[in-house]
């Protein structure tokens, strides 16, 4: 049995990935802010093995609780699909962007991905057999920014660095590997 954790699983790419994994026989921990949306995802595949775990990825305690509940139920983590993200402040010129909005985007898109990757890395190092995969969902905006998307674009550039660093660390230590993907859809 393969176990995946998908963040941002209540809609969009996260929901699609979670359902595809379930269809391929994976057990999937659905993580996201809204319990109702996670339940909706699970209901779309009634034969799937899902753990709905409302999670704020910006909270160290909530991320630790997520991975603890996954390990308690399934005993391991084979895949983290780091997908949670926000486009808050999109459309706002840089000179008008509230620093609090900037921090909120960085907290969700980058810090949240780091916290989840860190927790997955720990779990994957401690389990037998060791290892797993971390996929960080990026964006075409890292390469082709849209106007007035400075916070989102900056975090997606940073996601590339986070992914490369995780991958290098995993290769050097024989631990989890990280892969980066790019989404071409416009965020909501």
Long-range contacts (C-beta under 8 A, 24 or more apart in sequence): 1-25, 1-27, 1-74, 2-26, 2-27, 2-78, 2-79, 3-27, 3-28, 3-29, 3-70, 3-74, 3-75, 3-76, 3-77, 3-78, 3-79, 4-28, 4-29, 4-77, 4-78, 4-79, 4-80, 4-81, 5-29, 5-31, 5-66, 5-67, 5-70, 5-77, 5-79, 5-80, 5-81, 5-116, 5-120, 6-30, 6-31, 6-81, 6-83, 7-31, 7-32, 7-55, 7-57, 7-80, 7-81, 7-82, 7-83, 7-84, 7-112, 7-116, 8-32, 8-83, 8-84, 8-85, 8-137, 9-38, 9-41, 9-83, 10-34, 10-36, 10-37, 10-38, 10-40, 10-41, 11-37, 11-41, 11-188, 12-185, 12-188, 13-83, 13-137, 13-183, 13-185, 14-81, 14-83, 14-84, 15-41, 15-44, 17-81, 17-83, 18-50, 18-81, 19-44, 19-45, 19-48, 21-79, 21-81, 22-47, 22-48, 22-49, 22-50, 23-48, 26-78, 26-79, 27-51, 27-74, 29-53, 29-66, 29-69, 29-70, 29-73, 29-74, 31-55, 31-57, 31-66, 31-84, 31-116, 32-84, 57-84, 57-108, 57-111, 57-112, 57-113, 57-115, 57-116, 58-107, 58-108, 58-111, 58-112, 58-115, 59-115, 60-115, 63-112, 63-115, 63-116, 63-119, 64-119, 66-116, 66-119, 67-119, 67-120, 67-122, 67-123, 70-123, 71-123, 71-127, 75-127, 76-123, 76-127, 76-132, 77-120, 77-123, 77-124, 77-127, 77-132, 78-124, 78-132, 78-133, 79-132, 79-133, 79-134, 79-135, 80-116, 80-117, 80-120, 80-132, 80-133, 80-134, 80-135, 81-135, 81-137, 82-112, 82-113, 82-116, 82-117, 82-134, 82-135, 82-136, 82-137, 83-137, 84-108, 84-109, 84-112, 84-113, 84-116, 85-109, 85-137, 85-139, 85-152, 85-155, 85-187, 86-152, 86-187, 87-149, 87-152, 87-187, 87-188, 88-151, 89-151, 89-152, 90-146, 90-148, 90-149, 90-152, 90-187, 91-148, 91-149, 92-148, 93-148, 94-148, 94-150, 97-150, 97-151, 101-151, 102-150, 102-151, 105-151, 105-152, 105-155, 106-151, 106-154, 106-155, 109-152, 109-155, 109-156, 109-159, 110-155, 110-158, 110-159, 110-162, 113-159, 113-162, 114-162, 117-162, 117-166, 117-178, 120-176, 121-166, 121-169, 121-170, 121-175, 121-176, 124-175, 124-176, 125-173, 125-175, 125-176, 130-174, 130-175, 131-174, 131-175, 131-176, 131-177, 132-176, 133-176, 133-177, 133-178, 133-179, 134-163, 134-166, 134-170, 134-176, 134-177, 134-178, 134-179, 135-178, 135-179, 135-180, 135-181, 136-162, 136-163, 136-166, 136-178, 136-179, 136-180, 136-181, 137-181, 137-182, 137-183, 138-163, 138-180, 138-181, 138-182, 138-183, 139-182, 139-183, 139-187, 140-182, 140-183, 140-184, 142-182, 143-182, 146-186, 152-187
